Amino acid sequence: MSQKDIVACNVMISVLGKNGFVEDARGLFDSMVEKDSYSWNSMVSCYFKMGDVESARFLFDRNPVKNEVSWNVLIDGYSKLGYLSNADNFRDFVSLYNEMRWSGVCPSESVLSLIVQCCAGFCATGLGKALHCEIFKWNFGYDVVLQTGLLDFYAKVGDLSSAKRVYDEMPCKDVVANNAMISALSKNGLIKEAQSLFESMTEKNSATWNSMITCYSKMGDIHTARFIFDSSPSKDVVSWNAMIDGYCKAGQLYYAEELFNNIGYMRNSVTWNTMITGFVQCKEFQRALHLFDNMQAERVKPTEVTMVSLLSACAHLGALDMGEWIHSYIKKNKLKIDVILGNALIDMYCKCGKISSALDVFHKLQVKNIYCWNSIIMGLAMHGYGNEAINYFHNMIKEGVHPDGVNFVGLLCACSHSGLISEGKMYFSQMQSVYGVEPGIEHYGCMVDLLGRSGQLLEALELINSMPFKANAVVWGSLLRSCHIHKDTKLGEQVTQRLLELDQHDGGNYVFLSNLYASLGRWKDVDKCRKLLIESGVRKEPGLSSVEVDNVVHEFVAGDSSHPQFSQINAFLVDIGKKLKDAGYEADTGSVLHDIDDEDKEGSVSYHSERIAVAFGLMSIPLGKEIRVVKNLRTCDDCHTVMKLISRIYNREIIMRDRNRFHHFKDGICSCKDYW
């Protein structure tokens, strides 16, 4: 086969590959009697263009005439397909790079630059420093692109002194290098140095201005960030996105929305994601979902980042229908469910009360990190599946994932909510001795809750007094709730005094003690608590419950009549009340004020927010479908009893998430076994 024929075939292979005819290209390649390095490289390139990494690598490994170009084609192909964004693939790539060196091939600047970028992305400190030496060995020591990459690498691994040294040793500093140094300084909080370098630069581009906007935004100086934004002569979409993000992080949604609306044609998916995430971060979950509707109306394609934020909104709202729709959208559009998106799905299903779907997502994840395990263990704990949570903890250990502090919070909560006293004590004692995890105040709080729920109030108090740090309001509050459950007024008074010393402005402390007195008929003490509450000038947090109907979340406040369908809801509540009485129900008005008559007392508890939400759910949600309610406070004893009765009378399953846990009401029984 003549050289002319080989060249012609090589050109044809390239043309076929560029136009997507990879099988024809391979057929021509296989028919060639003689092949040169260009033939092999062209065919490998064809496979990469089609996304067929496996075939590209297979052919590369069999190439008998590898040269520098062959290695560059392979590495460039991996890079363009995003293959190096995965940590395991990066380790394989490092092995490939070492093989390249051992074969005597000198890496190009682009290859070295790519590896340095990967070291920065994966914080591979040791490898990055070794590469720094190799760059000088290959005589690329003063290449401005490589030096800038090294500067960025050192900044990202937290070695600012080395980043400064690289910058100072650069013989020629271009605008990209200066931008990298500004970014490094700002990430380490050296704002004045970053500002000084910014002011000294004779050449600035949009990235320079954007770095300073981001710098001041992250430091919370939103006014200076806005001044720089307004002063920038060349605002691009990154500038607008950075400023919108700054306002969102500062909680100033009005100004963020103003910029979002004014950006006009430049608005991209990042802009939408930034605004949606901002709403979620500021707990404006309904607005986040509404903005997503607008995003779809404008036919902007959402990304995995969009989905994570939306799933977080659904989780907080308990909006299962919307969460399931988002999951279907992810599947339909073949978005990659990695550990981040997978964890968001698990969290959403757990917090929306569908633990079976959470487990399904969890088991389908190919890679599970500690956050995924934490979410599923905490989810099982919230639903009262204590033994199952313990089993998953041990499975996690078997798979070589080391537990962290959050993991033990979930495990101890699982024991507490399921009444697994001895198991909880055992895991708490093993935290430091077996797993090397130092117990924090949140772990002690879980143990106080576990002991208190089981009636071991004095042991819980002893644990608080033996803590290596001062107990906070959460720990004391947990013990106060236990005093209320077990009607221990003497200890309850002591605990309340401790709580008031910590925070006199928490109305919940007065209310808990007041309810404890009321349940025992100590009305003079109830009056005393009410007067103290009024004198302190604080207000009790109002009860708020929500229920999702047809992808819309409806919110109800106790005694509120503002809902457009309230007259129908009110009539339905009256009907519920009649059926409850027929079933033998008597309202538990022990914690209701004693200076109103019995009829008003019954009316007071019957208009608690969760009852209004359930009534609306019974009216609006078809038979056979669960009614899912989210409440911001712990549900009261009377409402808990009523929910059990309603589930039996109306033959409906009610799933309620209160501040502490999930309650699955069905056939007159609650999953918590009245242990909450």
C-alpha positions as MATLAB code, in Angstrom:
seq = 'MSQKDIVACNVMISVLGKNGFVEDARGLFDSMVEKDSYSWNSMVSCYFKMGDVESARFLFDRNPVKNEVSWNVLIDGYSKLGYLSNADNFRDFVSLYNEMRWSGVCPSESVLSLIVQCCAGFCATGLGKALHCEIFKWNFGYDVVLQTGLLDFYAKVGDLSSAKRVYDEMPCKDVVANNAMISALSKNGLIKEAQSLFESMTEKNSATWNSMITCYSKMGDIHTARFIFDSSPSKDVVSWNAMIDGYCKAGQLYYAEELFNNIGYMRNSVTWNTMITGFVQCKEFQRALHLFDNMQAERVKPTEVTMVSLLSACAHLGALDMGEWIHSYIKKNKLKIDVILGNALIDMYCKCGKISSALDVFHKLQVKNIYCWNSIIMGLAMHGYGNEAINYFHNMIKEGVHPDGVNFVGLLCACSHSGLISEGKMYFSQMQSVYGVEPGIEHYGCMVDLLGRSGQLLEALELINSMPFKANAVVWGSLLRSCHIHKDTKLGEQVTQRLLELDQHDGGNYVFLSNLYASLGRWKDVDKCRKLLIESGVRKEPGLSSVEVDNVVHEFVAGDSSHPQFSQINAFLVDIGKKLKDAGYEADTGSVLHDIDDEDKEGSVSYHSERIAVAFGLMSIPLGKEIRVVKNLRTCDDCHTVMKLISRIYNREIIMRDRNRFHHFKDGICSCKDYW';
ca = [
       0.000    0.000    0.000;
       1.574    3.279   -1.133;
       2.026    6.261    1.169;
      -0.349    8.188   -1.087;
      -3.077    5.586   -0.520;
      -2.488    5.642    3.253;
      -2.836    9.449    3.324;
      -6.041    9.269    1.243;
      -7.528    6.651    3.570;
      -6.551    8.693    6.620;
      -8.309   11.768    5.219;
     -11.398    9.684    4.455;
     -11.446    8.228    7.986;
     -11.346   11.752    9.437;
     -14.155   12.972    7.142;
     -16.367    9.975    7.939;
     -15.731   10.385   11.666;
     -16.542   14.103   11.666;
     -19.859   13.353    9.962;
     -20.824   10.584   12.389;
     -20.203    7.594   10.092;
     -17.993    5.832   12.611;
     -18.820    2.286   11.413;
     -17.859    3.188    7.840;
     -14.671    4.775    9.161;
     -13.872    1.604   11.116;
     -14.571   -0.549    8.054;
     -12.114    1.501    5.989;
      -9.579    1.420    8.831;
      -9.775   -2.384    9.103;
      -9.402   -2.775    5.312;
      -6.092   -0.889    5.256;
      -3.160   -3.233    4.648;
      -0.755   -0.717    6.143;
      -1.518    1.905    8.805;
       0.601    4.737   10.127;
       0.248    6.590   13.444;
      -2.152    9.082   11.812;
      -4.489    6.214   10.876;
      -4.670    4.968   14.460;
      -4.994    8.462   15.922;
      -7.801    9.384   13.487;
      -9.792    6.282   14.360;
      -9.377    6.838   18.114;
     -10.520   10.433   17.591;
     -13.619    9.174   15.714;
     -14.669    7.057   18.675;
     -14.219    9.929   21.104;
     -16.364   12.177   18.887;
     -19.147    9.571   19.186;
     -18.663    9.330   22.969;
     -17.474    5.724   22.750;
     -14.692    5.845   25.349;
     -14.383    2.067   25.628;
     -13.718    1.516   21.897;
     -11.331    4.485   21.787;
      -9.277    3.071   24.653;
      -9.389   -0.457   23.211;
      -7.952    0.791   19.901;
      -5.379    3.015   21.608;
      -4.015    0.097   23.650;
      -3.497   -1.907   20.431;
      -1.767    0.908   18.551;
       1.749   -0.377   17.710;
       2.990    3.055   16.571;
       2.036    5.369   19.449;
       3.573    8.814   19.357;
       3.110   12.079   21.270;
      -0.001   12.889   19.209;
      -1.565    9.517   20.129;
      -1.322   10.301   23.832;
      -2.637   13.825   23.352;
      -5.644   12.543   21.335;
      -6.472   10.082   24.121;
      -6.134   12.599   26.949;
      -7.965   15.322   25.036;
     -10.800   12.878   24.297;
     -11.173   11.954   27.955;
     -11.205   15.617   28.914;
     -13.839   16.740   26.394;
     -16.219   13.955   27.436;
     -16.018   15.004   31.080;
     -14.384   11.698   31.948;
     -11.986   13.390   34.365;
     -14.743   14.897   36.529;
     -14.999   11.588   38.404;
     -12.430   10.858   41.137;
     -12.041    7.168   40.176;
     -11.528    8.074   36.525;
      -8.972   10.674   37.576;
      -6.967    7.984   39.391;
      -7.024    5.876   36.202;
      -5.923    8.935   34.272;
      -2.950    9.459   36.606;
      -1.894    5.860   35.915;
      -2.220    6.592   32.200;
      -0.060    9.704   32.572;
       2.615    7.668   34.367;
       2.506    5.087   31.564;
       3.020    7.926   29.081;
       6.092    9.148   30.986;
       7.566    5.672   31.238;
       7.181    5.226   27.483;
       9.509    8.203   27.029;
       6.898   10.545   25.535;
       7.206   14.174   26.583;
       3.802   15.523   27.695;
       2.564   18.652   25.977;
       1.737   21.877   27.823;
      -1.975   21.180   27.313;
      -1.686   17.738   28.941;
       0.236   19.111   31.920;
      -2.223   21.980   32.232;
      -5.131   19.527   32.256;
      -3.576   17.400   35.008;
      -2.849   20.481   37.125;
      -6.507   21.521   36.745;
      -7.614   18.066   37.882;
      -5.283   18.200   40.888;
      -6.870   21.524   41.833;
     -10.383   20.147   41.367;
      -9.777   17.010   43.454;
      -7.417   18.721   45.954;
      -4.708   16.182   45.072;
      -1.998   18.070   46.965;
       0.823   15.517   46.740;
       0.394   14.870   43.020;
       0.080   18.581   42.269;
       3.354   19.369   44.022;
       5.080   16.498   42.197;
       3.765   17.882   38.896;
       5.177   21.287   39.795;
       8.637   19.673   39.850;
       7.976   17.798   36.600;
       6.923   20.992   34.837;
      10.394   22.392   35.463;
      11.937   19.061   34.454;
      10.175   19.284   31.067;
      11.367   22.908   30.673;
       7.883   24.419   30.976;
       8.711   26.253   34.206;
       7.971   29.715   32.892;
       4.958   28.944   30.738;
       2.354   31.513   31.867;
      -0.598   29.126   31.369;
       1.011   26.386   33.465;
       2.143   28.860   36.114;
      -1.375   30.260   36.360;
      -2.712   26.717   36.690;
      -0.252   26.009   39.510;
      -1.244   29.251   41.225;
      -4.892   28.196   41.078;
      -3.998   24.693   42.309;
      -2.187   25.986   45.398;
      -5.021   28.400   46.156;
      -7.629   25.617   45.994;
      -5.676   23.272   48.274;
      -5.296   26.095   50.805;
      -1.565   26.713   50.346;
      -1.667   30.488   49.850;
       2.060   30.999   50.540;
       2.975   28.678   47.630;
       0.385   30.401   45.429;
       1.997   33.760   46.219;
       5.468   32.348   45.511;
       4.379   31.038   42.090;
       2.821   34.421   41.310;
       5.889   36.390   42.436;
       8.219   34.175   40.361;
       6.225   34.608   37.153;
       8.365   36.678   34.735;
       5.287   37.811   32.826;
       1.958   38.305   34.542;
      -0.995   38.608   32.201;
      -4.567   39.511   33.128;
      -5.488   35.821   33.638;
      -2.676   35.359   36.165;
      -3.689   38.536   37.996;
      -7.306   37.359   38.096;
      -6.213   34.010   39.540;
      -4.241   35.807   42.256;
      -7.190   38.066   43.113;
      -9.391   34.983   43.394;
      -6.818   33.240   45.628;
      -6.543   36.254   47.939;
     -10.299   36.752   48.200;
     -10.939   33.066   48.950;
      -8.568   33.388   51.897;
     -10.246   36.555   53.158;
      -7.402   38.907   52.196;
      -9.739   41.541   50.781;
      -7.396   44.510   51.125;
      -4.615   42.712   49.231;
      -7.081   41.651   46.535;
      -8.377   45.230   46.239;
      -4.810   46.594   46.073;
      -3.895   44.203   43.247;
      -7.154   45.043   41.466;
      -6.405   48.779   41.606;
      -2.807   48.283   40.396;
      -3.828   46.337   37.278;
      -3.442   48.315   34.058;
      -5.462   45.755   32.123;
      -8.760   44.428   33.444;
     -11.340   42.218   31.773;
     -14.843   41.180   32.828;
     -13.407   38.278   34.854;
     -11.363   40.777   36.902;
     -14.426   42.798   37.841;
     -16.429   39.625   38.478;
     -13.763   38.312   40.877;
     -14.057   41.464   42.977;
     -17.867   41.370   42.927;
     -17.758   37.759   44.152;
     -15.047   38.637   46.662;
     -17.070   41.344   48.410;
     -20.331   39.398   48.140;
     -18.848   36.396   49.939;
     -17.531   38.678   52.686;
     -21.028   40.072   53.172;
     -20.100   43.560   51.943;
     -22.948   43.740   49.457;
     -22.781   47.549   49.128;
     -19.166   47.521   47.862;
     -19.994   44.577   45.593;
     -22.827   46.617   44.049;
     -20.560   49.653   43.661;
     -18.035   47.548   41.708;
     -20.850   46.009   39.660;
     -22.174   49.458   38.723;
     -18.623   50.673   37.952;
     -17.785   47.744   35.662;
     -17.428   48.925   32.049;
     -18.045   45.460   30.602;
     -20.771   43.577   32.429;
     -21.393   40.075   31.121;
     -23.853   37.426   32.288;
     -21.338   36.241   34.910;
     -21.320   39.757   36.417;
     -25.100   39.778   36.713;
     -25.186   36.241   38.114;
     -22.502   37.065   40.697;
     -24.417   40.136   41.872;
     -27.742   38.268   42.012;
     -26.041   35.514   44.016;
     -24.570   38.115   46.374;
     -27.985   39.630   47.083;
     -29.515   36.168   47.593;
     -26.821   35.167   50.084;
     -27.373   38.480   51.910;
     -31.093   37.708   52.101;
     -31.956   40.761   49.992;
     -34.315   39.042   47.581;
     -35.969   42.281   46.452;
     -32.745   43.540   44.857;
     -31.862   40.067   43.548;
     -35.236   39.870   41.781;
     -34.803   43.391   40.447;
     -31.522   42.422   38.770;
     -33.006   39.114   37.609;
     -35.825   40.967   35.856;
     -33.492   43.601   34.379;
     -30.858   41.261   32.928;
     -32.944   40.748   29.785;
     -31.684   38.602   26.927;
     -28.445   37.645   28.732;
     -30.311   35.524   31.294;
     -29.082   31.902   31.134;
     -29.677   28.681   33.072;
     -27.158   29.761   35.732;
     -29.169   32.959   36.289;
     -32.354   30.944   36.799;
     -30.561   28.455   39.067;
     -29.072   31.268   41.152;
     -32.472   32.887   41.715;
     -34.233   29.586   42.456;
     -31.466   28.595   44.895;
     -31.712   32.042   46.493;
     -35.418   31.557   47.158;
     -34.722   28.150   48.715;
     -31.884   29.503   50.890;
     -34.211   32.254   52.146;
     -36.985   29.698   52.837;
     -39.218   31.109   50.086;
     -40.007   27.615   48.850;
     -43.293   28.384   47.096;
     -41.656   31.194   45.141;
     -38.849   28.844   44.089;
     -41.381   26.407   42.611;
     -43.294   29.249   40.942;
     -40.074   30.559   39.356;
     -39.391   27.081   37.996;
     -42.792   27.225   36.262;
     -41.677   30.490   34.621;
     -38.362   28.894   33.663;
     -40.207   26.133   31.838;
     -42.545   28.629   30.178;
     -39.483   30.376   28.716;
     -38.156   26.968   27.579;
     -34.910   27.253   29.509;
     -33.507   23.774   30.050;
     -33.005   23.046   33.765;
     -29.827   21.359   34.988;
     -28.982   19.014   37.840;
     -28.362   22.117   39.993;
     -31.943   23.279   39.334;
     -33.295   19.889   40.360;
     -31.327   19.816   43.634;
     -32.717   23.225   44.672;
     -36.282   22.314   43.681;
     -36.120   19.001   45.538;
     -34.954   20.880   48.632;
     -38.001   23.167   48.328;
     -40.314   20.148   47.985;
     -38.672   18.507   51.007;
     -39.296   21.534   53.219;
     -42.889   21.948   52.020;
     -43.696   18.242   52.094;
     -44.784   18.616   48.459;
     -44.602   14.955   47.402;
     -46.576   15.282   44.150;
     -44.272   18.021   42.899;
     -41.220   16.072   44.098;
     -42.358   12.970   42.215;
     -42.963   15.062   39.091;
     -39.394   16.399   39.329;
     -38.079   12.837   39.730;
     -40.000   11.810   36.595;
     -38.584   14.829   34.747;
     -35.054   13.783   35.755;
     -35.634   10.267   34.386;
     -37.352   11.463   31.207;
     -34.570   13.917   30.372;
     -31.846   11.456   31.407;
     -30.201   13.814   33.878;
     -27.349   12.125   35.695;
     -28.327   11.044   39.212;
     -24.974   11.368   40.993;
     -24.488   11.390   44.777;
     -25.586   15.041   45.047;
     -28.824   14.704   43.073;
     -29.400   11.223   44.492;
     -29.052   12.540   48.033;
     -31.504   15.365   47.253;
     -34.041   12.774   46.040;
     -33.548   10.622   49.148;
     -33.958   13.650   51.412;
     -37.092   14.782   49.557;
     -38.804   11.388   49.765;
     -37.880   10.995   53.448;
     -39.210   14.432   54.382;
     -42.342   14.000   52.257;
     -43.215   10.779   54.050;
     -42.531    8.221   51.318;
     -39.687    6.224   52.822;
     -40.146    3.325   50.352;
     -39.227    5.603   47.426;
     -36.275    7.001   49.375;
     -34.965    3.469   49.880;
     -35.499    2.686   46.186;
     -33.397    5.703   45.121;
     -30.753    4.850   47.723;
     -30.325    1.261   46.524;
     -30.123    2.309   42.859;
     -27.228    4.712   43.481;
     -24.025    3.213   42.100;
     -21.894    5.355   44.411;
     -23.001    6.297   47.941;
     -21.138    8.810   50.088;
     -21.555    9.569   53.791;
     -24.260   12.165   53.020;
     -26.449    9.537   51.315;
     -26.085    7.183   54.282;
     -26.837   10.031   56.694;
     -30.011   10.961   54.807;
     -31.425    7.436   54.722;
     -30.572    6.719   58.378;
     -32.101   10.036   59.493;
     -35.137    9.365   57.285;
     -35.704    5.960   58.867;
     -35.305    7.582   62.291;
     -37.937   10.260   61.525;
     -40.401    7.550   60.507;
     -39.813    5.479   63.639;
     -37.936    2.625   61.941;
     -35.267    2.374   64.633;
     -34.121   -1.197   64.020;
     -33.923   -0.595   60.266;
     -31.806    2.530   60.853;
     -29.426    0.462   62.986;
     -29.185   -2.177   60.226;
     -28.297    0.476   57.651;
     -25.667    1.881   60.004;
     -23.982   -1.529   60.184;
     -24.262   -1.988   56.398;
     -22.528    1.361   55.984;
     -19.662    0.227   58.233;
     -19.358   -3.023   56.231;
     -19.021   -1.010   53.015;
     -16.065    0.860   54.492;
     -17.771    4.221   55.034;
     -16.620    5.762   58.312;
     -19.396    7.403   60.375;
     -19.334   11.091   61.250;
     -21.112   13.216   63.844;
     -24.224   13.681   61.695;
     -24.453    9.923   61.257;
     -24.624    9.404   65.000;
     -27.291   12.087   65.395;
     -29.476   10.037   63.030;
     -28.650    6.784   64.809;
     -29.377    8.165   68.299;
     -32.600    9.822   67.070;
     -33.659    6.447   65.657;
     -33.120    4.829   69.051;
     -34.959    7.664   70.816;
     -38.012    7.665   68.522;
     -38.307    3.867   68.695;
     -37.727    3.462   72.433;
     -34.482    1.522   71.920;
     -32.955    2.641   75.229;
     -30.147    0.087   75.693;
     -29.128    0.350   72.029;
     -28.962    4.144   72.246;
     -26.783    3.981   75.357;
     -24.479    1.463   73.678;
     -23.942    3.510   70.501;
     -23.399    6.695   72.498;
     -20.698    4.972   74.580;
     -19.043    3.580   71.419;
     -18.823    6.885   69.557;
     -15.369    7.819   70.856;
     -13.994    4.425   71.907;
     -14.919    2.417   68.785;
     -15.469    4.944   65.988;
     -13.277    7.873   67.064;
     -16.113   10.412   66.848;
     -16.130   13.024   69.626;
     -19.677   13.431   71.023;
     -20.966   16.967   70.549;
     -23.757   18.823   72.277;
     -26.244   17.533   69.678;
     -25.404   13.920   70.643;
     -25.887   14.670   74.324;
     -29.195   16.293   73.368;
     -30.293   13.070   71.641;
     -29.414   11.070   74.759;
     -31.317   13.474   77.026;
     -34.307   13.038   74.703;
     -33.946    9.241   74.733;
     -33.702    9.040   78.532;
     -36.431   11.615   79.091;
     -38.954    9.943   76.781;
     -38.470    6.662   78.640;
     -39.130    8.342   82.011;
     -35.517    8.305   83.202;
     -35.654   12.022   84.017;
     -33.087   12.063   86.826;
     -30.592   10.110   84.710;
     -31.174   12.639   81.905;
     -30.500   15.475   84.360;
     -27.317   13.757   85.567;
     -26.140   13.449   81.968;
     -26.711   17.180   81.406;
     -24.734   18.035   84.549;
     -21.863   15.740   83.480;
     -21.548   17.209   79.973;
     -18.081   18.629   79.119;
     -19.767   21.841   77.948;
     -22.655   24.033   79.051;
     -26.070   22.752   77.991;
     -27.947   24.932   75.515;
     -31.661   25.698   75.192;
     -32.219   22.704   72.876;
     -30.940   20.235   75.497;
     -32.899   21.782   78.368;
     -35.975   22.085   76.133;
     -35.827   18.365   75.421;
     -35.856   17.619   79.150;
     -38.758   20.048   79.689;
     -40.840   18.188   77.074;
     -40.138   14.953   78.941;
     -41.243   16.579   82.202;
     -44.523   17.469   80.485;
     -44.991   13.909   79.168;
     -44.349   12.356   82.600;
     -46.079   15.153   84.584;
     -43.012   15.995   86.722;
     -43.749   19.604   87.724;
     -40.955   19.881   90.271;
     -38.210   19.114   87.763;
     -40.131   21.016   85.074;
     -39.957   24.206   87.151;
     -36.190   23.792   87.624;
     -35.648   23.175   83.922;
     -37.799   26.162   82.941;
     -35.719   28.402   85.206;
     -32.555   27.193   83.440;
     -34.173   27.867   80.075;
     -35.231   31.378   81.040;
     -31.674   32.104   82.184;
     -30.504   31.134   78.694;
     -33.281   32.828   76.701;
     -36.058   34.911   78.229;
     -37.530   35.612   74.801;
     -38.555   32.056   73.884;
     -42.307   31.926   74.477;
     -42.319   28.162   74.009;
     -40.679   27.670   77.422;
     -43.530   29.446   79.213;
     -46.112   27.552   77.173;
     -44.626   24.133   77.969;
     -44.616   24.833   81.698;
     -48.095   26.358   81.492;
     -49.405   23.239   79.731;
     -47.768   21.066   82.377;
     -49.550   22.991   85.146;
     -52.849   22.952   83.214;
     -52.762   19.191   82.712;
     -52.586   18.862   86.521;
     -55.296   21.477   87.162;
     -52.897   23.975   88.761;
     -54.664   27.028   87.346;
     -53.026   29.619   89.606;
     -49.641   28.533   88.284;
     -51.051   28.677   84.743;
     -52.076   32.303   85.376;
     -48.601   33.048   86.699;
     -47.012   31.642   83.531;
     -49.386   33.672   81.340;
     -48.490   36.875   83.189;
     -44.765   36.160   82.857;
     -45.260   35.518   79.138;
     -47.091   38.835   78.695;
     -44.552   40.771   80.786;
     -41.636   39.342   78.798;
     -43.151   40.769   75.619;
     -42.610   37.577   73.621;
     -45.135   35.735   71.501;
     -45.579   32.008   71.085;
     -44.709   30.744   67.624;
     -48.032   30.221   65.815;
     -48.958   26.733   64.643;
     -48.703   26.411   60.857;
     -49.739   23.358   58.848;
     -49.691   22.716   55.113;
     -51.179   20.150   52.745;
     -50.468   19.647   49.027;
     -53.421   19.391   46.638;
     -52.902   19.182   42.843;
     -49.273   20.373   43.096;
     -50.317   23.439   45.127;
     -49.303   23.710   48.796;
     -52.056   25.213   50.983;
     -51.016   26.670   54.353;
     -53.234   27.080   57.424;
     -52.698   28.889   60.724;
     -54.649   27.990   63.864;
     -57.924   29.929   63.912;
     -57.206   31.590   60.551;
     -60.177   32.066   58.207;
     -58.395   33.676   55.240;
     -58.428   30.631   52.934;
     -60.828   31.191   49.984;
     -62.613   27.907   50.775;
     -62.786   28.441   54.523;
     -66.597   28.372   54.723;
     -66.603   24.861   53.178;
     -63.676   23.824   55.396;
     -65.493   25.137   58.472;
     -68.631   23.169   57.589;
     -66.503   20.048   57.103;
     -64.840   20.598   60.503;
     -68.288   20.722   62.118;
     -69.160   17.434   60.390;
     -65.890   15.900   61.594;
     -66.706   17.043   65.129;
     -70.100   15.308   65.043;
     -68.604   12.047   63.785;
     -65.880   12.203   66.438;
     -68.487   12.599   69.192;
     -70.486    9.687   67.773;
     -67.293    7.629   68.019;
     -67.016    8.495   71.733;
     -64.381   11.224   71.457;
     -64.072   13.770   74.260;
     -61.754   16.711   73.713;
     -58.630   16.756   75.889;
     -58.824   20.395   76.986;
     -56.371   20.039   79.841;
     -53.864   22.444   78.294;
     -56.486   24.996   77.227;
     -57.025   28.116   79.341;
     -59.301   27.428   82.344;
     -61.138   30.769   82.205;
     -63.234   29.895   79.136;
     -66.220   27.558   79.163;
     -66.109   23.902   78.089;
     -67.738   24.533   74.710;
     -65.156   27.197   73.843;
     -62.373   24.918   75.018;
     -63.494   22.251   72.539;
     -63.694   24.879   69.811;
     -60.175   26.058   70.640;
     -58.558   22.667   70.062;
     -60.768   21.818   67.056;
     -59.293   24.724   65.081;
     -55.656   23.738   65.485;
     -53.863   24.169   62.168;
     -53.325   20.447   61.494;
     -57.062   19.760   61.827;
     -57.903   22.488   59.320;
     -55.289   21.061   56.917;
     -56.642   17.512   57.302;
     -60.226   18.715   56.779;
     -59.168   20.433   53.552;
     -57.315   17.267   52.522;
     -60.373   15.087   53.139;
     -62.436   17.474   50.994;
     -59.937   17.770   48.149;
     -57.811   14.622   47.881;
     -59.486   11.603   46.209;
     -60.131    8.359   48.075;
     -57.259    5.913   48.027;
     -54.613    8.627   48.196;
     -52.808    9.549   51.420;
     -53.342   12.943   53.060;
     -49.934   14.413   53.849;
     -49.664   17.245   56.364;
     -46.599   19.180   57.509;
     -46.726   21.050   60.842;
     -44.072   23.444   62.157;
     -44.650   22.510   65.830;
     -45.046   19.299   67.822;
     -48.620   18.085   67.499;
     -50.617   18.222   70.742;
     -51.978   15.141   72.533;
     -55.580   15.922   71.589;
     -54.843   16.385   67.870;
     -52.851   13.147   67.895;
     -55.893   11.317   69.285;
     -58.187   12.990   66.745;
     -55.960   12.018   63.799;
     -56.130    8.371   64.827;
     -59.924    8.540   65.009;
     -60.279   10.387   61.681;
     -58.126    7.759   59.940;
     -60.546    5.067   61.171;
     -63.830    6.970   60.687;
     -63.032    8.147   57.142;
     -60.921    5.091   56.216;
     -58.048    7.352   55.105;
     -54.314    7.205   55.707;
     -52.930   10.446   57.138;
     -49.181   11.062   57.127;
     -48.161   13.987   59.308;
     -44.703   15.457   59.801;
     -44.411   17.563   62.932;
     -41.339   19.215   64.411;
     -40.078   15.951   65.907;
     -40.968   13.078   63.595;
     -43.454   11.442   61.206;
     -46.817   10.012   62.246;
     -48.531    7.500   59.941;
     -52.196    7.302   60.996;
     -54.134    4.333   59.629;
     -57.136    2.329   60.900;
     -57.095    4.263   64.177;
     -53.442    3.499   64.934;
     -50.326    5.707   64.729;
     -46.937    4.376   63.666;
     -45.308    6.156   66.635;
     -47.250    3.854   69.005;
     -48.091    7.023   70.972;
     -44.372    7.424   71.728;
     -43.421   10.882   70.532;
];
